Amino acid sequence: MYVKPKPGALVRDPETREPLPAEGAEVPENQYWMRRLADGDVVRAGRPTVAALPVPTDGEGL
């Protein structure tokens, strides 16, 4: 699941001990992260999308 910390919260990954980035991260749906979700320390978020590059129509760039 993809989660973000609530504003102002410092939530650490239990394996790496690194803080969860403000933009969020993919985390396992395990007891630790479900508890963080239930406590309101994190919120489910949509995964960020990568903007697609425009495709040349006249053959340029090939």
TIDODREN-846096 format. One line per 3 residues: number of its first residue (from 1); for each residue y, z, x of C-alpha. Coordinates in steps of 0.2 Angstrom, whole numbers, plus 5000, padded with zeros to 4 digits. Each point is the difference from the previous one (the first is absolute). Layout:
BEGIN
NUM = Y/Z/X | ...
This chain:
BEGIN
1 = 5000/5000/5000 | 5018/4997/5006 | 5011/5015/4999
4 = 5018/5005/5006 | 5006/5018/5003 | 5013/5007/4987
7 = 5018/4999/5007 | 5002/5014/5013 | 4982/5004/5001
10 = 4991/5000/5017 | 4981/4996/4996 | 4989/4999/5015
13 = 4984/4989/5001 | 4986/5013/5002 | 4991/4990/5014
16 = 5014/4994/5011 | 5013/5014/4996 | 5013/4986/4999
19 = 5013/5001/4986 | 4997/4988/4986 | 5013/4986/5002
22 = 5014/5000/4987 | 4995/4982/4995 | 4983/5007/4996
25 = 4982/4996/5006 | 4983/4996/4995 | 4990/5016/4999
28 = 4982/5004/4995 | 4997/5006/4982 | 4993/5017/5006
31 = 5003/5018/4995 | 5014/5003/5012 | 5011/4985/4994
34 = 4995/5003/4982 | 5006/5018/5002 | 5017/4994/5008
37 = 5002/4988/4985 | 4996/5014/4987 | 5012/5012/5009
40 = 5014/4987/4999 | 5002/4998/5019 | 4996/4982/4999
43 = 5001/4986/4987 | 4990/4985/4997 | 5009/4984/5005
46 = 4998/4982/5000 | 4995/4992/5017 | 5015/4991/5008
49 = 4999/4981/4999 | 5003/4988/5014 | 5012/4986/4996
52 = 4992/4983/5001 | 5008/4988/5012 | 5006/4984/4992
55 = 4989/4985/5002 | 5008/4984/5007 | 4998/4986/4987
58 = 5006/4986/5012 | 4987/5003/5014 | 5013/5009/5011
61 = 4993/5014/5011 | 4983/4993/5002
